[in-house]
Amino acid sequence: MATPDMTKVAVLEGKVTGAIFVAPVTTPLPTDATTALPAAYKCLGFTSDDGIVITEDGSTKQLRVWEGRTVVRNKRTEYNEQIKFTPVECNEDVAKFTWGDDKVSVDASGNLTIKHHGGDVEPVHTVIEAVPFAGAVARYCAKTQLTERGDVAGNGEDYAGRELTLDCLGVEGVTMTEYIAFTSAAPVAAVASSKGGN
């Protein structure tokens, strides 16, 4: 049995080089925590200090028998996993992720035109890169579809970014894959050795 290790208490922080990446679903999802992402993955820039929230929700049906009215089995009938975060940069990649590629245009000077709409946005592959503790990196990988855009705060004090809600779409029954890699060896405790004599 493993003993408790305070150095492995996880507190997720986004990687300073970028934490949330998206790509068309034709681009493969990663299969580990460290291999470089294909060039098709676009970084969505900085995220608000609320970070990311990954939630799971579902419902279960209790199957009972007539004799005794006791529960003999629980059967999962619904399951949903979601990711929420707030991108705070105003750029082409964030706009296209939020509204869809065909609703965003960029002119020769780099100016954006963004057409708001109530239709669906195409699914994408989403990768979140984080640091759970010193000497480790983590990746959360999923096929996602944006399902909700939050409000924009225009009060001159708060971020004007929208909180985005993504549904994780099941691929062969799996809604998300999490990879954790230990990038440095755990410290080895020094052991004093006594040899008779000087």
C-alpha positions in Angstrom: 0.0 0.0 0.0 1.3 3.4 -0.9 2.0 5.9 1.9 0.6 9.4 1.9 2.8 11.9 -0.1 2.2 15.6 0.4 4.3 16.4 -2.7 1.6 14.8 -4.8 -1.4 16.8 -3.5 -2.9 18.1 -6.8 -3.8 21.8 -7.3 -4.4 22.3 -11.0 -2.7 25.4 -12.6 -2.7 26.2 -16.3 0.6 26.0 -18.1 2.0 29.5 -18.5 2.8 28.7 -22.2 -0.9 28.1 -22.8 -3.5 25.8 -21.3 -6.5 25.3 -23.5 -6.1 24.1 -27.1 -8.7 23.3 -29.8 -8.5 21.7 -33.2 -10.9 20.3 -35.9 -12.1 16.8 -35.0 -10.1 15.5 -38.0 -7.0 16.1 -35.9 -6.1 13.2 -33.6 -6.4 13.6 -29.8 -3.2 13.1 -27.8 -2.4 9.7 -26.4 -0.1 10.9 -23.6 0.7 14.0 -21.5 3.9 15.1 -23.1 4.1 14.6 -26.9 3.9 17.9 -28.7 0.4 18.7 -30.1 -0.1 18.8 -33.8 0.1 22.3 -35.4 -3.6 22.3 -36.0 -4.3 22.8 -32.3 -4.8 26.5 -31.6 -4.2 28.0 -28.1 -7.1 30.0 -26.8 -4.8 32.3 -24.9 -5.2 33.4 -21.3 -8.1 32.1 -19.1 -9.7 34.0 -16.2 -8.3 33.1 -12.8 -11.4 31.0 -12.1 -9.6 28.4 -14.1 -11.5 25.4 -15.5 -14.4 23.5 -14.0 -15.0 19.9 -15.1 -18.4 18.6 -13.9 -20.2 15.3 -14.2 -23.9 14.8 -14.1 -26.3 12.0 -14.7 -29.2 9.9 -13.4 -29.6 6.4 -12.1 -32.7 4.1 -12.1 -33.1 1.8 -9.1 -34.3 -1.7 -10.1 -36.4 -3.3 -7.4 -37.8 -6.7 -6.9 -41.4 -7.4 -6.0 -40.4 -9.5 -3.1 -39.4 -7.1 -0.3 -39.4 -4.1 -2.6 -35.6 -4.0 -2.2 -33.1 -2.5 -4.6 -31.1 -5.2 -6.4 -29.4 -3.1 -9.0 -28.7 0.5 -10.0 -28.7 1.2 -13.7 -27.1 4.4 -15.1 -29.6 6.0 -17.5 -28.0 9.3 -18.3 -24.5 10.7 -18.1 -22.9 14.0 -19.1 -19.5 15.6 -18.6 -18.9 19.3 -19.1 -16.0 21.8 -19.2 -16.4 25.4 -18.2 -13.9 28.2 -18.5 -13.7 31.9 -19.5 -11.2 32.9 -22.2 -10.2 36.5 -21.6 -8.3 37.4 -24.8 -10.0 39.0 -27.8 -8.6 37.3 -30.9 -9.5 35.4 -34.0 -9.0 31.9 -32.5 -11.2 32.7 -29.4 -13.9 34.3 -31.7 -14.0 31.3 -34.0 -14.2 28.8 -31.2 -17.0 30.8 -29.6 -19.1 31.5 -32.7 -17.9 29.2 -35.4 -15.4 29.6 -38.2 -18.0 30.8 -40.7 -19.2 33.6 -38.4 -15.8 35.3 -38.0 -13.9 37.2 -40.7 -10.6 39.0 -40.5 -9.6 41.8 -42.9 -6.1 42.7 -44.2 -5.5 44.8 -41.1 -6.4 42.1 -38.7 -9.8 43.6 -37.7 -12.5 41.2 -36.7 -16.1 40.9 -37.7 -18.1 38.5 -35.5 -21.7 37.5 -36.3 -23.6 36.4 -33.3 -26.2 33.7 -33.8 -28.3 31.1 -32.0 -27.3 28.1 -34.1 -25.0 25.1 -33.3 -21.2 25.4 -33.3 -19.3 22.4 -34.8 -17.7 20.0 -32.4 -13.9 20.2 -31.9 -11.2 18.3 -30.1 -10.2 20.1 -26.9 -7.0 19.6 -24.9 -6.4 21.2 -21.5 -2.8 21.2 -20.3 -2.2 21.7 -16.6 0.3 21.3 -13.8 -1.1 19.4 -10.8 2.1 19.6 -8.7 5.8 20.1 -9.1 7.3 17.4 -11.4 4.2 16.4 -13.2 2.0 17.5 -16.1 -1.6 16.6 -17.0 -3.7 16.6 -20.1 -7.5 16.4 -20.3 -8.6 15.4 -23.8 -12.1 15.3 -25.2 -14.3 15.8 -28.2 -16.4 18.7 -27.3 -19.2 20.9 -28.5 -19.9 24.4 -27.2 -23.5 24.5 -25.7 -23.6 27.7 -23.7 -22.1 31.2 -23.9 -22.3 33.3 -20.7 -22.9 37.0 -20.2 -20.4 39.8 -21.1 -19.6 42.2 -18.2 -19.3 45.7 -19.5 -18.7 47.5 -16.3 -15.1 48.7 -16.8 -13.8 46.4 -14.0 -14.4 42.8 -14.8 -13.2 40.6 -17.8 -15.4 41.0 -20.9 -14.9 37.4 -21.8 -17.8 35.0 -21.8 -17.9 31.9 -19.7 -18.1 29.0 -22.2 -19.7 25.6 -21.4 -18.6 22.6 -23.5 -20.4 19.2 -23.5 -18.0 16.3 -23.8 -19.2 14.0 -26.6 -18.7 10.4 -26.0 -16.2 8.6 -28.3 -16.7 4.8 -27.9 -18.4 5.4 -24.6 -15.5 7.6 -23.2 -16.3 11.3 -22.6 -12.8 12.4 -21.6 -9.3 10.9 -21.2 -6.9 12.2 -18.6 -3.2 11.7 -18.8 -0.7 12.4 -16.1 3.1 12.3 -16.6 5.7 12.5 -13.9 8.4 14.6 -15.5 11.0 14.4 -12.7 11.9 11.6 -10.3 10.6 11.7 -6.8 13.3 12.7 -4.3 15.1 9.8 -2.8 15.5 10.0 1.0 19.1 9.9 2.1 19.9 6.9 4.3 22.7 7.2 6.8 25.1 4.3 6.8 27.3 3.5 9.8 30.5 1.5 9.3 32.4 0.7 12.4 35.6 2.6 12.9 36.8 6.0 11.5 
